[in-house]
Amino acid sequence: MRDRPYEVFCCIYLDNRHRLIAFEELFRGTVDCAQVHPREVLRQALLHNATSVIIAHNHPSGALEPSPADDFITRRLKDLLTLMDVRIVDHIIVGNGGCYSFAEHGLL
């Protein structure tokens, strides 16, 4: 994901023991954003019968810090998925030199 010239938003679907069910690239955007549709994230989680998900996206600029839009979509997805008993384990931003974990920073 790091070397893509456009932003991509992916979901990793997990079972109740956090074993991998599936990995999907759900949305592809431009150099500085990707339109994320929460309804589609929920639909895919239910389709895979996932009990938890890890969401991830890249920043083509290389910046690791989350943007206000990143914070907003994380909260929105967390609220929506919680209603259906699907937990967000982490939101990972991939940039130059590594990754930023929302879970590690206490943002989930």
BELJOHU-V736488 format. One record per pair of residues at least 4 apart in sequence whose ideal C-beta (glycine too) atoms are under 8 Angstrom apart, sorted by sequence separation. I is the first residue (numbers start at 0). J is the second residue. D is the distance in Angstrom with one decimal. If there is no record, write none. Layout:
I/J/D + I/J/D
This chain:
3/7/5.8 + 13/17/4.8 + 14/18/4.9 + 28/32/5.1 + 29/33/7.6 + 36/40/7.1 + 37/41/6.3 + 38/42/6.2 + 39/43/6.3 + 40/44/6.4 + 41/45/6.4 + 42/46/6.1 + 43/47/6.3 + 45/49/7.8 + 58/62/5.0 + 65/69/3.8 + 66/70/7.3 + 67/71/6.2 + 68/72/6.4 + 69/73/6.3 + 70/74/6.5 + 71/75/6.2 + 72/76/6.0 + 73/77/6.2 + 74/78/6.3 + 75/79/6.4 + 76/80/5.8 + 77/81/6.1 + 78/82/7.2 + 79/83/7.6 + 81/85/7.4 + 94/98/7.3 + 100/104/6.5 + 102/106/7.4 + 13/18/6.4 + 28/33/2.9 + 35/40/7.1 + 44/49/4.6 + 58/63/7.2 + 65/70/5.7 + 80/85/4.1 + 81/86/7.3 + 93/98/5.4 + 94/99/7.0 + 99/104/7.4 + 101/106/4.2 + 102/107/5.1 + 13/19/6.4 + 14/20/5.7 + 27/33/6.4 + 28/34/6.3 + 80/86/7.0 + 92/98/6.5 + 101/107/5.2 + 0/7/6.0 + 12/19/7.6 + 13/20/6.2 + 26/33/4.7 + 80/87/6.0 + 91/98/5.2 + 92/99/4.2 + 11/19/6.7 + 12/20/4.3 + 26/34/6.2 + 44/52/5.6 + 65/73/7.7 + 91/99/7.0 + 0/9/7.1 + 12/21/4.7 + 26/35/5.6 + 91/100/5.7 + 11/21/7.7 + 12/22/7.6 + 25/35/7.6 + 26/36/7.2 + 77/87/5.0 + 90/100/7.7 + 91/101/7.5 + 11/22/5.2 + 12/23/7.5 + 76/87/6.2 + 89/100/5.6 + 90/101/4.1 + 10/22/7.5 + 40/52/7.5 + 89/101/6.0 + 90/102/7.7 + 9/22/6.6 + 10/23/5.5 + 26/39/7.9 + 56/69/7.7 + 89/102/4.2 + 9/23/6.5 + 25/39/6.2 + 40/54/7.4 + 73/87/7.3 + 88/102/6.8 + 89/103/7.9 + 9/24/5.0 + 10/25/5.7 + 25/40/6.6 + 8/24/7.5 + 9/25/6.6 + 90/106/7.7 + 7/24/5.4 + 8/25/5.6 + 73/90/4.8 + 90/107/7.1 + 8/26/4.2 + 25/43/6.7 + 89/107/6.8 + 7/26/7.0 + 8/27/7.9 + 54/73/7.5 + 88/107/7.8 + 7/27/5.3 + 8/28/7.4 + 23/43/6.4 + 87/107/6.1 + 6/27/7.5 + 7/28/7.2 + 69/90/7.4 + 5/27/6.1 + 6/28/4.1 + 54/76/6.5 + 5/28/5.9 + 6/29/6.7 + 33/56/6.4 + 69/92/6.7 + 5/29/5.8 + 6/30/7.2 + 5/30/6.1 + 6/31/6.9 + 8/33/4.8 + 65/90/8.0 + 4/30/6.7 + 6/32/6.0 + 7/33/6.4 + 21/47/5.3 + 6/33/4.1 + 8/35/5.2 + 20/47/5.0 + 65/92/6.0 + 5/33/7.8 + 20/48/7.4 + 21/49/7.9 + 31/59/7.2 + 52/80/6.9 + 64/92/8.0 + 73/101/6.0 + 20/49/5.6 + 30/59/5.2 + 31/60/7.1 + 63/92/6.0 + 10/40/6.2 + 30/60/7.7 + 77/107/6.8 + 12/43/7.2 + 63/94/4.2 + 12/44/6.2 + 62/94/5.5 + 63/95/7.6 + 10/43/6.4 + 52/85/6.3 + 54/87/6.4 + 61/94/4.9 + 62/95/7.9 + 63/96/7.2 + 73/106/7.0 + 10/44/7.3 + 14/48/7.8 + 17/51/6.5 + 50/84/7.1 + 51/85/6.4 + 52/86/7.6 + 53/87/7.5 + 58/92/5.9 + 60/94/7.5 + 61/95/3.3 + 63/97/6.5 + 65/99/6.4 + 73/107/7.4 + 12/47/4.3 + 14/49/6.9 + 15/50/4.5 + 37/72/7.7 + 50/85/6.3 + 51/86/4.3 + 52/87/5.9 + 53/88/5.0 + 54/89/7.6 + 55/90/7.1 + 56/91/7.9 + 57/92/7.3 + 58/93/7.2 + 61/96/7.6 + 63/98/7.2 + 64/99/6.7 + 13/49/5.9 + 14/50/6.1 + 15/51/7.7 + 32/68/7.0 + 40/76/5.9 + 44/80/6.5 + 49/85/6.1 + 50/86/6.9 + 51/87/7.2 + 52/88/6.8 + 53/89/4.9 + 54/90/4.9 + 55/91/4.2 + 56/92/6.3 + 57/93/4.3 + 58/94/4.7 + 63/99/4.4 + 65/101/7.1 + 70/106/7.4 + 12/49/3.8 + 13/50/6.8 + 35/72/5.2 + 51/88/5.0 + 53/90/7.6 + 54/91/7.5 + 55/92/7.4 + 56/93/7.2 + 57/94/7.0 + 13/51/4.6 + 37/75/5.7 + 41/79/5.7 + 45/83/6.7 + 53/91/6.7 + 55/93/6.5 + 13/52/6.5 + 37/76/5.5 + 40/79/7.7 + 41/80/6.3 + 44/83/7.4 + 12/52/5.7 + 13/53/7.0 + 40/80/7.4 + 45/85/7.7 + 11/52/6.4 + 35/76/7.7 + 44/85/4.9 + 65/106/7.7 + 10/52/5.4 + 11/53/4.2 + 37/79/5.0 + 41/83/6.4 + 10/53/7.3 + 11/54/7.8 + 10/54/5.6 + 11/55/7.0 + 41/85/7.4 + 9/54/7.2 + 10/55/7.7 + 8/54/7.1 + 9/55/4.9 + 8/55/7.6 + 9/56/6.8 + 8/56/4.5 + 7/56/6.3 + 6/56/6.0 + 7/57/5.9 + 6/57/6.0 + 6/58/7.1 + 6/59/6.0 + 3/57/5.9 + 5/59/6.3 + 0/55/7.0 + 4/59/5.8 + 0/56/7.5 + 1/57/6.1 + 3/59/6.5 + 0/57/4.1 + 17/88/7.0 + 13/88/6.8 + 1/93/5.1 + 0/93/4.5 + 1/94/7.0 + 1/95/7.1
